[in-house]
């Protein structure tokens, strides 16, 4: 049962990194759109899907807290400053998007949207880096300090995530608004992201983080991520966007499968490494979640799919429909 919920947790985070990364990418690209009409058009392109994209993180955090309370506690303890940044970024991005159309001046809200998206892209990349690096956990089973945040490899992982979400946002806007500037951004961000992914993987290889159980599988997924980004040079429209969605989602499963059956490795005491089974809640709790929460997951997927289908028309005009 613990493995089932670990797979669900991974799928939820993959969905958020892909679709929430779309929101972040569009927000990070706002400064390239000069004037309110152009920025409004970019936000309108993602408007009908914005809240649906953000719902995935609610489900992921809910499963993390309910099904893996120890993982949540120790991971958040090792990266507490990053968690604060992520929460503030979520609040800033959502508040900025919802409030920008309610006043006469939008410049301040546009800056808030971009700053919130940058905080999220960096923050989630740092969290991936911390999990890859391992945490300073002693034999008592608790984390002491924020040592992983001092690692250049962790910050390189954050940079990779920023480039990935920029490529994702550019691919989406190039597809939905036919903006030639976004195609140019994608033509640069795609190959740059592929190169950064491979460089980051090489850096982590030299770092030799503890607790990596499946290096060959992780290497294959890294190559697949880079290949998806390179593919954006040879595709366009929805295919290029699909490639960037895949590229944004794969780092989550790469890190998770690299350590499985471990989930959080200790850099101080190998015996303190947290596994899927030891991180999970009790069997009764997991069974209760299976009865109460699992049936809601297909509903969440169905709502997301229907939203994309209903608003499948391409937004080629800067009509202020949403913000």
SULZI-V245927 format. One record per pair of residues at least 24 apart in sequence whose ideal C-beta (glycine too) atoms are under 6 Angstrom apart, sorted by the first residue. I is the first residue (numbers start at 0). GAP is how many residues later the second one is. D is the distance in whole Angstrom. If there is no record, write none. Layout:
BEGIN
i/gap/d
I/GAP/D
I/GAP/D
END
This chain:
BEGIN
i/gap/d
0/285/4
1/274/5
1/275/5
1/278/4
4/62/4
4/281/6
5/270/5
7/55/6
8/54/5
9/243/6
9/246/5
11/44/6
11/47/5
11/48/4
12/47/5
12/239/5
13/235/4
13/238/5
14/41/4
15/40/4
15/41/5
15/44/6
16/231/5
16/232/5
16/235/5
17/227/4
17/230/5
17/231/4
18/34/4
19/33/5
19/37/6
20/144/4
20/147/5
20/227/4
21/146/5
21/150/6
22/27/6
22/30/5
23/93/4
23/96/5
23/97/5
23/141/4
24/140/4
24/141/5
24/143/4
24/144/2
25/143/4
26/86/5
26/87/6
26/90/3
27/89/5
27/138/6
28/140/5
29/80/6
29/84/5
35/70/5
36/281/5
38/71/6
39/278/6
39/280/5
40/277/3
41/131/6
42/280/5
43/271/6
43/277/5
43/278/5
44/131/4
44/132/5
44/270/5
46/275/3
47/263/4
48/258/6
51/252/5
51/255/5
65/223/6
66/214/6
66/222/6
67/211/5
67/212/6
68/212/6
69/209/5
70/192/6
70/208/4
73/69/5
73/190/6
76/66/4
77/52/6
77/57/4
77/65/4
78/48/6
78/51/5
81/41/5
81/44/5
81/45/6
84/34/5
84/38/5
85/37/4
88/27/5
88/30/3
88/31/4
88/34/6
91/24/3
92/24/6
99/223/5
100/222/4
120/40/6
120/41/5
120/44/5
121/36/5
123/37/6
124/32/5
124/33/3
124/36/3
125/28/6
125/32/5
127/29/5
127/123/6
127/127/6
128/25/3
128/28/4
130/124/5
131/77/6
131/123/5
132/76/6
133/75/5
133/76/5
133/131/4
133/133/4
135/131/6
135/132/5
136/129/4
136/135/5
137/130/6
137/131/6
138/130/5
138/133/6
140/131/6
152/50/5
152/51/6
152/54/5
155/44/5
156/43/6
159/36/5
159/37/6
159/40/5
162/26/6
162/29/6
162/30/4
162/33/6
163/29/5
163/83/6
163/84/5
166/26/5
166/77/5
167/76/4
167/80/5
170/69/5
170/70/4
170/73/4
171/69/5
174/62/5
174/63/6
174/66/5
175/138/5
175/139/5
176/138/6
177/138/6
185/46/6
189/39/5
189/42/4
189/43/6
192/36/5
193/32/4
193/35/4
193/36/5
196/28/5
196/29/5
197/28/5
209/55/5
210/48/5
210/51/5
210/54/3
210/62/5
211/46/5
213/43/6
213/44/6
216/40/5
217/36/5
217/40/4
220/29/6
220/33/4
224/25/4
END
